[in-house]
Amino acid sequence: MKNNNLTIRIAVLGASGYTGSELIKLALLHPFIDIVFLSSERYIGKRIEDIFPHFSGSNLPEFSKIDTFFKQDLNIDFVFCCLPHSTSQEVVKRIFEEKKFRKKIKVIDLSADFRISDPKNYEKIYRKQHMASDLQDKATYGLTEINRSKIQTSDLVACPGCYPTAVLLPLIPLIEGQLIDSNNILIDAKSGVTGAGRSLSEGNLFSEISEGMKPYGLPMHRHQPEIEQELSHYNSKDISITFAPHLIPINRGIIASIYLSCSSRSSPDMIREKIISKYKDEEFIEVCEKGLFPGTSNVRGSNKCMISIFNNFSGNKVIIFSVIDNLLKGASGQAIQNMNLMAEIPESTGLKFIPLFP
């Protein structure tokens, strides 16, 4: 247990996956967090160092069933749900129905279960009935730099997907400012294999991934409707994008190449200035100097998003490159960033990491 004037007691449900273990790492480095409960249906009774030896000496609770969480009186402040899609919604619903949790506890969900505002659209995308649709109006979309004020007062935050985070951060200011043609947005995005989760899958074997690159999740990747939903909030009509995701042979990282046309009222220079002005005071977003094009290695192991804007000299055409670490800014890092906001402590607490190099 940490000895601080402020102690934030957390539970991590689904703690043995990539996002769960990454969140635990961040929590151990956070000056105010005390981890008091970890769940894993697969590794009940084991300690985290039994599964991830790099956590040796962390002295954390054993993995328990989720049901155990509801039977104990743990005085939890925050629950982080790192559970699979469609599993999280039922657990979150139970948390908010339990009388002992109702007044105090806050939930940060890293699944897709509360990202889609219309439960019918969720059911269409994920082919599962939404079992907690009554909570959807309560959920706040957790794109930190865009929804900061709503996140601060929310009891349920739905952290964005990794692709949406990389894409929405540069695009929302441009849609809001009517600086691009909203009918002509093309996104070519590439992700490391951790984005597919830790479950065993033939398609994610080393011999299947190594020395190659392939598109996946087509004709419509499940993150495309999420991106379109959030962009449409800032436009006069619904937005439809062209989105092609690819799997590349790296462990972690996302690079989104976004191809745009200027609107009749804008220019490439205006687009660049808009993004700079939007994020000039943001600690975790960096707009690169002209001529500098970031790669995934420039953000690996950090909560940063790096954005580069390039005019390809064909007049009104612009290419934006956006890179993040899919497990940090695209998942667990953004979740901790949101927790900091909700707990009314400095947003960057426990997240000031220099990217790993080499």
C-alpha positions as CSV (number, residue, x, y, z in Angstrom):
1,M,0.0,0.0,0.0
2,K,1.3,3.5,-0.9
3,N,1.7,6.0,1.8
4,N,0.2,9.2,0.4
5,N,-2.2,11.8,1.7
6,L,-4.4,10.9,-1.3
7,T,-5.0,7.3,-2.0
8,I,-7.1,6.2,-5.0
9,R,-8.2,2.6,-4.5
10,I,-8.7,0.7,-7.8
11,A,-9.9,-2.6,-9.1
12,V,-8.7,-3.9,-12.5
13,L,-11.2,-6.4,-14.0
14,G,-9.7,-8.5,-16.8
15,A,-6.2,-7.8,-15.6
16,S,-4.3,-10.6,-17.4
17,G,-4.6,-9.2,-21.0
18,Y,-2.4,-6.7,-22.7
19,T,-4.4,-3.6,-21.7
20,G,-4.9,-4.9,-18.2
21,S,-1.3,-5.6,-17.5
22,E,-0.3,-2.3,-19.1
23,L,-2.8,-0.5,-16.8
24,I,-1.3,-2.3,-13.7
25,K,2.2,-1.2,-14.7
26,L,1.0,2.4,-14.9
27,A,-0.9,2.1,-11.6
28,L,2.3,0.8,-9.9
29,L,4.1,3.9,-11.1
30,H,1.3,6.3,-10.1
31,P,2.0,8.1,-6.8
32,F,-1.7,8.0,-5.6
33,I,-3.0,4.6,-6.8
34,D,-3.4,1.6,-4.6
35,I,-4.4,-1.6,-6.4
36,V,-6.7,-3.6,-4.2
37,F,-8.4,-6.1,-6.5
38,L,-7.4,-7.9,-9.7
39,S,-9.6,-10.3,-11.7
40,S,-8.8,-12.9,-14.3
41,E,-11.2,-15.8,-15.0
42,R,-8.3,-17.7,-16.6
43,Y,-5.7,-17.4,-13.8
44,I,-7.7,-17.6,-10.6
45,G,-5.5,-17.9,-7.5
46,K,-2.3,-17.0,-9.3
47,R,-0.2,-13.8,-8.9
48,I,0.6,-11.5,-11.7
49,E,4.3,-12.4,-11.6
50,D,3.3,-16.0,-12.4
51,I,1.9,-14.8,-15.7
52,F,4.1,-11.8,-16.3
53,P,7.5,-12.3,-14.7
54,H,8.5,-8.7,-15.2
55,F,6.1,-7.8,-12.3
56,S,8.2,-9.8,-9.8
57,G,8.2,-8.2,-6.4
58,S,5.1,-6.1,-7.0
59,N,3.2,-7.6,-4.1
60,L,-0.2,-7.4,-5.7
61,P,-3.4,-9.3,-4.8
62,E,-4.0,-12.7,-6.4
63,F,-6.2,-12.9,-9.4
64,S,-9.8,-13.6,-8.4
65,K,-13.1,-14.2,-10.1
66,I,-15.2,-11.1,-10.9
67,D,-17.9,-12.5,-8.6
68,T,-15.5,-12.1,-5.7
69,F,-15.3,-8.4,-6.3
70,F,-19.1,-8.1,-5.6
71,K,-18.9,-10.2,-2.4
72,Q,-16.1,-8.1,-0.8
73,D,-16.3,-4.6,0.8
74,L,-13.1,-3.1,-0.7
75,N,-13.9,0.6,-0.5
76,I,-13.1,1.0,-4.2
77,D,-12.9,4.5,-5.8
78,F,-12.3,3.4,-9.5
79,V,-13.0,0.3,-11.4
80,F,-11.1,-0.2,-14.7
81,C,-12.8,-2.7,-17.0
82,C,-10.4,-4.4,-19.3
83,L,-12.8,-7.1,-20.3
84,P,-13.8,-8.3,-23.7
85,H,-16.6,-6.6,-25.6
86,S,-20.1,-7.7,-24.5
87,T,-18.7,-9.0,-21.2
88,S,-18.0,-5.5,-19.8
89,Q,-21.5,-4.2,-20.1
90,E,-23.1,-6.7,-17.8
91,V,-20.4,-6.2,-15.2
92,V,-20.7,-2.4,-15.3
93,K,-24.5,-2.7,-15.1
94,R,-24.1,-4.8,-12.0
95,I,-21.7,-2.3,-10.4
96,F,-24.2,0.6,-10.8
97,E,-27.1,-1.6,-9.5
98,E,-25.3,-2.7,-6.4
99,K,-26.3,-0.5,-3.5
100,K,-22.9,-0.5,-1.8
101,F,-21.3,0.9,-5.0
102,R,-24.0,3.3,-6.1
103,K,-22.9,6.6,-4.5
104,K,-19.2,6.6,-4.8
105,I,-17.6,4.3,-7.4
106,K,-16.5,5.5,-10.8
107,V,-16.0,3.2,-13.8
108,I,-13.6,3.5,-16.7
109,D,-14.4,1.0,-19.4
110,L,-11.8,0.0,-22.0
111,S,-14.1,-2.2,-24.1
112,A,-16.3,-1.0,-26.9
113,D,-19.5,-1.6,-24.9
114,F,-20.3,2.1,-24.1
115,R,-18.5,3.8,-27.0
116,I,-21.4,3.5,-29.4
117,S,-24.2,5.9,-28.4
118,D,-27.0,4.0,-30.0
119,P,-27.4,0.5,-28.6
120,K,-29.0,-0.7,-31.8
121,N,-25.9,0.4,-33.7
122,Y,-23.8,-1.4,-31.1
123,E,-25.8,-4.6,-31.7
124,K,-25.3,-4.3,-35.5
125,I,-21.5,-3.7,-35.2
126,Y,-20.7,-6.3,-32.5
127,R,-23.6,-8.7,-33.2
128,K,-24.4,-8.9,-29.6
129,Q,-27.5,-7.6,-27.7
130,H,-26.6,-4.7,-25.5
131,M,-27.5,-5.7,-21.9
132,A,-27.0,-2.3,-20.3
133,S,-28.5,0.1,-22.8
134,D,-30.1,2.1,-19.9
135,L,-26.5,3.2,-19.0
136,Q,-25.6,4.5,-22.4
137,D,-26.8,8.0,-21.7
138,K,-24.7,8.0,-18.5
139,A,-21.5,7.1,-20.4
140,T,-19.0,9.8,-21.6
141,Y,-16.8,9.2,-24.6
142,G,-13.3,9.4,-23.1
143,L,-11.2,11.2,-25.7
144,T,-9.5,13.2,-23.1
145,E,-8.3,16.3,-25.0
146,I,-11.7,16.7,-26.7
147,N,-14.2,15.8,-23.9
148,R,-12.2,17.0,-20.8
149,S,-15.0,18.9,-19.1
150,K,-17.6,16.1,-19.5
151,I,-15.1,13.4,-18.3
152,Q,-14.3,15.4,-15.1
153,T,-17.9,15.0,-13.9
154,S,-18.7,11.6,-15.3
155,D,-19.2,8.4,-13.3
156,L,-18.8,6.2,-16.4
157,V,-16.2,6.8,-19.1
158,A,-15.9,4.8,-22.2
159,C,-12.3,5.0,-23.4
160,P,-12.0,5.2,-27.2
161,G,-10.6,2.5,-29.4
162,C,-6.9,2.8,-30.4
163,Y,-7.6,3.6,-34.1
164,P,-10.2,6.2,-33.2
165,T,-7.9,7.9,-30.8
166,A,-5.2,8.3,-33.5
167,V,-7.7,9.4,-36.1
168,L,-10.0,11.7,-34.1
169,L,-7.4,13.8,-32.4
170,P,-6.3,15.5,-35.7
171,L,-9.6,15.3,-37.5
172,I,-12.1,16.7,-35.0
173,P,-10.7,20.3,-34.9
174,L,-10.7,20.3,-38.7
175,I,-14.3,19.1,-39.0
176,E,-15.4,21.5,-36.3
177,G,-13.7,24.4,-38.1
178,Q,-15.2,23.3,-41.5
179,L,-11.6,23.2,-42.9
180,I,-11.8,19.9,-44.8
181,D,-14.2,18.3,-47.3
182,S,-16.1,16.0,-44.9
183,N,-17.2,13.8,-47.9
184,N,-13.7,12.9,-48.9
185,I,-11.8,11.4,-45.9
186,L,-9.6,8.4,-46.5
187,I,-7.7,6.7,-43.7
188,D,-4.9,4.1,-44.2
189,A,-4.0,2.9,-40.7
190,K,-1.5,0.3,-39.5
191,S,-1.3,-1.4,-36.1
192,G,0.9,-3.7,-34.1
193,V,-0.4,-7.1,-33.2
194,T,-1.1,-6.3,-29.5
195,G,-4.1,-4.4,-30.8
196,A,-5.7,-7.8,-31.5
197,G,-5.5,-8.7,-27.8
198,R,-3.8,-11.6,-26.0
199,S,-6.1,-14.5,-26.8
200,L,-4.7,-17.3,-28.9
201,S,-5.3,-16.9,-32.6
202,E,-3.8,-18.6,-35.6
203,G,-3.8,-15.3,-37.5
204,N,-1.6,-13.7,-34.8
205,L,1.1,-16.4,-34.7
206,F,4.6,-15.2,-35.3
207,S,4.9,-17.2,-38.5
208,E,1.7,-15.7,-39.8
209,I,2.6,-12.1,-38.9
210,S,6.3,-11.8,-39.4
211,E,7.8,-10.5,-42.6
212,G,4.5,-9.3,-44.0
213,M,1.7,-6.8,-43.8
214,K,-2.0,-7.4,-44.5
215,P,-5.4,-5.6,-44.3
216,Y,-7.9,-7.0,-41.9
217,G,-11.4,-6.3,-40.5
218,L,-12.8,-5.5,-43.9
219,P,-15.2,-4.6,-45.5
220,M,-15.9,-2.5,-42.4
221,H,-13.7,-2.6,-39.3
222,R,-15.6,-2.3,-36.1
223,H,-13.8,1.0,-35.3
224,Q,-15.1,2.7,-38.5
225,P,-18.6,3.4,-37.1
226,E,-17.0,4.7,-33.9
227,I,-14.9,7.2,-35.9
228,E,-17.9,8.2,-38.0
229,Q,-20.1,8.7,-35.0
230,E,-17.7,11.0,-33.3
231,L,-16.8,13.0,-36.4
232,S,-20.5,13.5,-37.1
233,H,-21.1,15.2,-33.8
234,Y,-19.0,18.1,-35.1
235,N,-20.6,18.2,-38.6
236,S,-23.9,19.4,-40.0
237,K,-24.6,16.0,-41.5
238,D,-23.5,12.4,-40.9
239,I,-20.0,11.6,-42.1
240,S,-18.9,8.5,-43.9
241,I,-15.2,7.7,-44.2
242,T,-13.0,5.3,-46.2
243,F,-11.0,3.3,-43.6
244,A,-8.5,0.5,-44.3
245,P,-6.7,-1.0,-41.3
246,H,-3.6,-3.1,-41.7
247,L,-1.7,-5.5,-39.3
248,I,2.1,-5.0,-39.3
249,P,4.8,-7.1,-37.7
250,I,5.5,-5.0,-34.6
251,N,4.3,-5.5,-31.1
252,R,2.8,-2.1,-30.4
253,G,2.1,1.2,-32.1
254,I,-0.4,2.7,-34.6
255,I,0.3,5.0,-37.5
256,A,-2.7,6.6,-39.3
257,S,-2.2,8.2,-42.7
258,I,-5.1,10.5,-43.3
259,Y,-5.8,11.8,-46.8
260,L,-7.9,15.0,-47.0
261,S,-9.1,17.7,-49.3
262,C,-9.3,21.3,-48.1
263,S,-12.8,22.9,-48.0
264,S,-13.6,25.9,-50.1
265,R,-12.8,28.2,-47.2
266,S,-9.4,26.7,-46.2
267,S,-5.8,25.9,-47.3
268,P,-3.1,23.5,-46.1
269,D,-1.5,26.3,-44.0
270,M,-4.9,26.9,-42.3
271,I,-5.3,23.2,-41.5
272,R,-1.8,23.1,-40.0
273,E,-2.4,26.3,-37.9
274,K,-5.8,24.9,-36.7
275,I,-4.2,21.8,-35.3
276,I,-1.3,23.7,-33.7
277,S,-3.7,26.2,-32.0
278,K,-6.0,23.4,-30.8
279,Y,-3.2,21.4,-29.1
280,K,-0.5,24.0,-28.3
281,D,-1.1,23.6,-24.5
282,E,-1.6,19.9,-24.5
283,E,1.2,17.9,-22.8
284,F,0.5,14.6,-24.6
285,I,0.0,15.9,-28.2
286,E,2.8,17.2,-30.3
287,V,2.5,18.7,-33.7
288,C,5.7,18.2,-35.6
289,E,7.7,20.8,-37.4
290,K,7.3,20.9,-41.1
291,G,9.2,18.2,-42.8
292,L,9.3,15.9,-39.8
293,F,7.3,12.7,-40.1
294,P,7.0,10.6,-36.9
295,G,7.0,6.9,-36.7
296,T,5.6,4.5,-34.1
297,S,9.0,4.2,-32.5
298,N,8.9,7.9,-31.6
299,V,5.9,7.3,-29.2
300,R,6.5,3.7,-28.1
301,G,6.1,3.3,-24.4
302,S,4.6,6.8,-23.9
303,N,1.2,8.5,-23.7
304,K,2.0,10.8,-26.6
305,C,0.3,11.4,-29.9
306,M,2.5,12.9,-32.6
307,I,0.9,14.6,-35.6
308,S,2.5,15.7,-38.8
309,I,0.8,17.7,-41.6
310,F,2.0,17.5,-45.2
311,N,0.9,19.3,-48.3
312,N,1.6,17.1,-51.2
313,F,1.9,20.0,-53.6
314,S,-1.3,19.2,-55.5
315,G,-3.1,22.4,-54.3
316,N,-5.8,21.6,-51.9
317,K,-4.7,18.1,-50.8
318,V,-3.3,17.4,-47.3
319,I,-1.9,14.2,-45.7
320,I,-1.9,14.0,-41.9
321,F,0.2,11.4,-40.1
322,S,-0.8,10.5,-36.5
323,V,1.1,8.0,-34.4
324,I,0.3,6.6,-30.9
325,D,1.2,3.6,-28.8
326,N,-2.0,1.6,-29.0
327,L,-1.6,0.2,-25.4
328,L,-1.0,3.6,-23.9
329,K,-2.6,6.6,-25.5
330,G,-4.8,4.1,-27.4
331,A,-5.9,2.3,-24.2
332,S,-4.4,2.2,-20.7
333,G,-2.6,5.5,-20.7
334,Q,-5.6,7.4,-21.8
335,A,-7.6,5.5,-19.1
336,I,-5.3,6.7,-16.4
337,Q,-5.3,10.2,-17.9
338,N,-9.1,10.2,-17.6
339,M,-8.9,8.9,-14.0
340,N,-6.7,11.8,-13.1
341,L,-9.3,14.2,-14.4
342,M,-12.1,12.5,-12.6
343,A,-10.1,12.4,-9.4
344,E,-9.3,16.1,-9.7
345,I,-5.5,15.7,-9.8
346,P,-3.1,16.9,-12.4
347,E,-3.9,15.2,-15.7
348,S,-0.3,14.0,-16.4
349,T,0.2,12.4,-13.0
350,G,2.0,9.1,-13.4
351,L,2.2,9.4,-17.2
352,K,5.3,11.5,-17.9
353,F,7.2,8.9,-19.8
354,I,9.9,9.6,-22.4
355,P,9.3,7.2,-25.4
356,L,11.5,4.1,-25.5
357,F,14.4,4.2,-27.8
358,P,15.7,2.2,-29.6
